[in-house]
């Protein structure tokens, strides 16, 4: 019977994690489920004997653990309050009835609890499986395998193979648009780069408006519906993760002898621990699901205890991740051999956690990376925070560029490329209510030894970036694709897109919030 009682808290833990998993499936891949479940089971296992020691009764010990699991659904304050009340009530209850020599049997109550847990487990499995059924898995896995094993005919390899840096400054707006929408003069930074040999395209555009599809498209040198067709009925962002982790660009460069280097972003979509070198500022890198669970359930009470060793979702952690990427980039040239460096830096994208001098800022509320119409503040708050963070990023990139150029034995290829523009006038639910020109005007600056400004198409879009690189440095003879821009038909389905190419240079006429 003791084993029967012990089932209850573990079954409710499984049911809650499965149920919450359904609500976070958009961003959280299913493989993250198992490590969290194992951690919760381990925690419960460690608490079994302390609960029994406290109550001296297996029924009450398991009831106490079940109440503890129920607390996962509530806020930290409620979790602490109700936990304390139940703990005190359990002790008083036990003392009272033991003094009277009477024992309360809870067997039938546990039968009911286990039945409820089984129902939640069954319902959660159904909801999760129904969502997964929208993905054409056979063709999807075939597409992932094709990207991982991509082959491009290379006619020539540079005698001294240059390091290739792909540095994504998330949401960094093109300089002309910075001037128009933010009254921010970015000339000092672009001049700094140009004086050091960078080419700064004046009319570049992204092909997509969100990181998941934009970065994936750039790294696979094609449009998403070409290398991952049939995803229109799915809303999972994490379907792009394999195409970012094991992209066609990576496959080609690895076949040429390149090592791969990546940095922690504290976002599983662009966090790539599969590279030869994966640099991270915390000993423990939490998954998105683990970070969500700690941030939205009563177990968040342990965050202060692990903040120095685990990448919990806080503004301070975000600052640490961003600063770690900038600092680490400066030392990459010291690594021997040719390297492909993938660095997604989640700035100047919100949250705005740095002022222009690099001093810390803590926005109101809980940590989030909400942008565009989901941003927490007004347009003026967005403008001030965004330009301050742009200034901070510029200062850091000056140091990064200087260090890479000074330390590199062979002149490197440096691709500073935003994935999309800013979100001041962006509404993810409506292309009509969005300034397309803002969102599709990313900043870019390229250090391309041996290439001239005329070698870069004046209307370059990011889908063709690595096609140009491979053609020039490896004589790959890849045709450039037609420039297209795609926005979203609604806020849910990432792969249901509408062609907005004809609107790409429309002037912004929307009103600020």
N, C-alpha and C positions, 0 to 999 in steps of 0.2 A: 504493500500500500504506500510505503514511503516513496517509491519510484513513481507511482501514480500521481501523488501530490506534486512531486518535483517537475512533472511535465508542464504544469500550469504556467508558471512564470516564463518558461522557455517557449511555450507555444504562443503566448501573448507577445513576447519579444519578436518572434518570427512574423506574427500577423501584423504587428504595427510597422515593422520595417518593410514588409511587402506592400502594405497599404500606402505608406508614405512614398515608397519607390514609384508607385503609379503616378503620383502628383509631381514628381521631379524628373520624370522620364525624358522630358524635352531636352534637358541639358546633361542628365546623368546617365551614363551607359550602364547596362545591366551587369557588367563584370565588376562594377564597384559595390554591388550588393553583398557579395560573399565575404569580403574582408570586414565590412562593418558588422555583419551578422556574427562572424567568428569572434570579433572583439566584444560584442554584447554578451554572447554566450560565455565567453571567458570571464567577463566581469561578474555575471550571475553565478558562475561556478565558484568564483572566489568568495562570494557573499553567502553561499549556502550554509556553511558551518558557523560563521558569525551570527547569522539569523537564528540558527538552531540553538546556539549557545545562549542567545538572548532570551529565547522563548521556552527552551527545554521541551519543545513539542514540534514534530515535523509538520503537522497541519498548519499551525500558526506561523511557523518559519516560512513555509511556502506561500501562505497568504500575505505575509509581510513583503516577500519578494515580488509577488504579483502586484501589490499596490505600488511598489517601487517602479515596476515596469509601466504601470498605468501613468505614472508621472512623466513618461516620455512625451505624452501628448500635450503637456501643459507648459506654461512659462516657468522660468527659473524660480521666480518668487512663489508661485503657486506650488511648484514642485517641493520647495523647501518647507513651505507652510503646511501643506497637507501631509508631507512625509513626517514632519515632526509630530503633528497631531496623531497620526496613525501609530507611530512608534510609541508615544506616551500612552495612548489608549490601549495598545496591545500589552504593554507592561502592566498597567493597572488592572486590565481584564484578567491577565494571568495570575497576578498576585491575589486578587479578590476570590477567584474560583478555586485556586489551590488552597487558600486558607480554609475554604469550606469543603474541600475534598471533592469538588465537582469538576467534571471535564466536559467541555462542549465538543461535540463531534461535527466536523465540517465536511464529511465525505460527500454528501449529496450536493453541497454547495460547489465543491470542486468539479463534480460531474457537469454541473451547469456551466461553470466557467470554461471548462475544456470544450464544451459544445459551442459556446460563443466564440472561442478562439478558432476552432475549426471552421466555423462559418466565415469569419473574417479572412482566414487564410484562403478558403475556396473562392470567396468574392474577389480578393486581391489577385489571385492567380488568373481568374477570368478577365479582370480589367487589364492586367499586364499583357496577357496573351492576345487579347483583342487588339491592343495597340501594336504589338509586334507583327500581327498578321497583315498590317498595311504595307510592310516592306517586302519587296520581291527578293527574298534572301538568296536564291540560287544565282540570279544575275548579279546581285550586289557583291557576293563573295568572289564571283568571277572577275568583276571589275577591280576589286581590291587586289586580287592576285596579279592582274595585268599591270596595275600601277607599280606594285612591288617588284615586278620582274621586267620593267620596261626596258626596251632596247632601242637605241638610236644609233644609226651608223655614223661613226666618227671617222672623218677623213684624216685628221691631224690632231695631235696632242701637243700643247705648248711644251717647249724644251724644259723650261722651268715653270712647273705648274703653279699658278698663283692661288693663294688662299681666296676663297669666295665668301664674303660676308653678306648675308641677307638679313638686314636689320629692319624690323617692322615697328614703326612708331605708330601705335594704335590711335586712329582717329585724328591724325595730324593733317590739318587742312592746308591746301596749296596757298602759296604766299599772296597771290592776287586776291583770293577770296578772304584771306585773313584781313587784308586791308579794307575790303568792302564791308564785311559783316562785323568785324571786331575793331576796326580802326587801329589795327596793329601792324606796324612796319617791320617786316621780317628781313629787310634788306641787309642789316649787319650780319645775320647768320648765313644767308645765301652768298653774300660777298666773301665771307670767310671760307666757305666751301669752294667757291669758284677760284679763289686765289691759290688754293691747294690742288687744283686740277679737276675738281668735280664738274660734271655736266648737270645742270639743273633745268629739266624740261619745264617749259612755261605753260603747256596746255595738256598735261597728262590727265587721264581719267582712269578710275577703277571700273571694273565690269559688274561688281555687285556692291551691295550696301551694308553687308554684315561680314564680320571677320571669318566666320566658319567657311562660307563659300568663297569669299574673296581670296583668302590665303591658300585654300585648297586649289582653286582655279589657277593661281599664279604658279604654284609648285608642280602642277600637272600640265601646265602649258596648254590648257584647253578649257572649254566651257563645261560646267558641271554635268549638264545633260548628255554630254558626249562621252565622258569617262565613267559616269555613275548614273545611267538612265533609269527611269521608272520609279523615282522617289517622290512623285508629286503628291501621293496620299500619305506620306510620312512627315512628321513634324520633328523628328529627332535630329538635333544639331550634331550629336556625337557620331552620326554616320560618316561625317567628314574626317573624323580623327585618323582612321587608317590612311587616308589619302594625304594627310599632313605628315603623319609620322613616317610613312613609307611611300613617299611621293615618287613620281617619275624622275624629277630632278635629282633626288637623292640616289635613286637606283642607277642613273647614268653616271653620276659623279663617283659613286662607290666602285663602279666597274672600271673607272679610270684611276683608281688607287687613292681616292680621297678618304680621309677620316671625317667623321661627322661629330659636330659639337652642338649642344643645345643647352638652354637655360630654363630653370623653373619659372613658370608664370603664375603658379597657384591656380591654374585653370586647366583642367585635364585635356580640353580640346587642343591646346597648343603646347601642353607640357609633354615632352617627348623623352622619356627615360630610356628609350631603345637605342639612342645614339651611342657612338663610341665613348663620348664624354658627355655626361649629364651633370651640369653644375647647379647646385641648389643651396640656399642659405640656411635651411633648417635640416637637422638630422632626420626628421620625420616629415615627409610630404603627404599631407592628407589628400584623399580623393575629394571630388566635389560633393559626393554624398556624405562623407564623414564630416566635412566642414559644414554642410547644411544641417546635419543632425545635431551637431554641437551648437550651432547658432540658433536653432528653432525649437529645441526641446529642453526639458529640464536638466539634461546632462551637461548643458552649457556651464553649469556651476564649476566644472573642472577646468574651464579654459584658462583662468589665471594660473593654474598649476602647471600647464603644459605650454604656455605661450612662448617660452624661450627655446623649446625643442621641436615644436610642431607648427605647421603652417596653418593655424586657425584663421578664419576669415575676419580680420580686423583691419582698420585703417593703418595701424602701425605695421602689421604684417605686409600689407600692400606696399608701404613705403620701403620696407626691407627688401622685398622682391625686386622692385624697380631699381633701387640703388645697387643691389647685388649684380644685376645684369650689366649696368653701366661699368661698374668696377671690374667685373670679370672680363668684359670685352677688351679692356686695355691690356690684359695679360695673355690673350689667345695667341698672338704672334710668337710667343716663346715656345709654343708646342711644336715639336718637330713634324715635318712632313706636310703635304698639302691638305688643307682642311676646308670643309663646307660648314659654315657656321650659321645656324638658324637661331635668331634672337628676336623673339616677339616680346616687345616691351609695352606693357599696358598703360601707356601714357603718350600724349596728353589726354587721352580718353578719361572721362569721369571714373572714379571719384577724384575730386580735386584735393589731393592730400599734401601738395607742395605749393608754397608761394613762389614768387619769381626768384627769390634768393635761396630756395631749397629748404627753407624752414618748414616744419611740420604744420599741417592744418588738419583738424578733425571735423568733417562735415557733420550735420545733425543726424540723429537716428542711428540705426544699425548699419553695419557695413553692407554696401551694395555697389554694383557697377552700372546702375541704371543710366541710360543715355536718352537723348531725344525727348519724346513726349512723356517718357517715364522718369525724367530727371526730377529730383526732389525740389528744386527751387525755381525761381523766376528766370527770365532771360538775362536780366542784369547780373544775377548771381552766376549764371552759366558763363557769360562773357568775361566777367572778372576772374573767375576760377580757371577758365580755359586759357586765357592769355597768360596768366601767371604760371600755369603749368607748362605752356609752350616755352616760355622764357627759361624755366628750369631745365627742360629737356634740351634746349639749344645749348645751354652752358655745359651740360653733361656731354653732349655729342661733340662739342669742340675738343674736350679732353680725350674722348674715345678716338676721334679721327686722328688727332695729333699722335697719340700713343701707337695706333695701328700703323700709320705711315712711317713713324720713326723706327719701330721695332721689326718691321717686316723685311726679311732678306730679299724676297722677290716682290716687286710691286703688286699689291693685292687688288682684287676686284671688290669694291665696296658698294653694295646696293642699299641705300637708305630709302625705304619705300613704305609709305603708309598704306594700310589696307583699304581705307575709305576716308572721307572727310569727316568733319565734325557734325554734331547733331542739334545745332541751335534751332534750325527750322525744319526738323525732321519729324514726321509722323509715320511710325512703322505700320499703321493700319490703313494708310491712304497715300497713294502716290500723288494724288491731286493736291493734298494738303502738305506736301513735302517740297522743299527747295531741292530739286534733283541736282542742280549745279553744285550746291554746297556738298551734298553727301557723296557725290561722285568725283570730287576734285581733291585727290590726295596729294600730299607733299611727296616729292621724290628728288633725290640727288644721287648721282652715280659717279664713282671713281672707276674709270675704264681705261687702263693703260693702253695706248696705241689707238684709241678710238677718238673721233672728233664729234662735235655737236651735231654735224650733218648726218652722222651714222645712226642717230636716234630719230625715229619718225616724229614729226612735230605733233601728231595726234596719237602718240603711243598710249596703249592701254595695258594694264598689268598682265593680262593673259599672254602677251607677246614678249614679256621681259626676258625670260630665260631662253626663248627661241632666238632672240638677238644675241644673247651671251654665247649660246652653243654654236650659233652660226659663225660668229666672229672668231672666237678663241679655239673652237674645236672643229670648224668647217663641217658643221652638221647638215647644212643645206635644208633647214626647216622652213616651210612657207609661213608667212605671217597671216594670222587669222583676221577676218573681218571684225572691226570694232563693234561691240554690242554692249548695251547696258541694261541690266535687269533689276526691277524692283519687285516688291512682294504684293500679292493680291490681298493678303490679310496678315494678321499678326501671328497666326498659329503655324501655318504650313510654310516652312522655309524654302521649299523647292517648287512652290506654285508661284510662277513669276510672270511679270508683264514687261514687255519690251518698252523701255523709256528712252531709247537711243535718240529719238528725234527731239527730246526735251533737254538734252545734256547741257546745252549752253543757254537755256532760258534764264533770264535775269530773275532773281528772287523778289517776289512781290508780296510774300506772306508777312503778316504782322508778328512781332515778337510777343512772347507770352508775358 
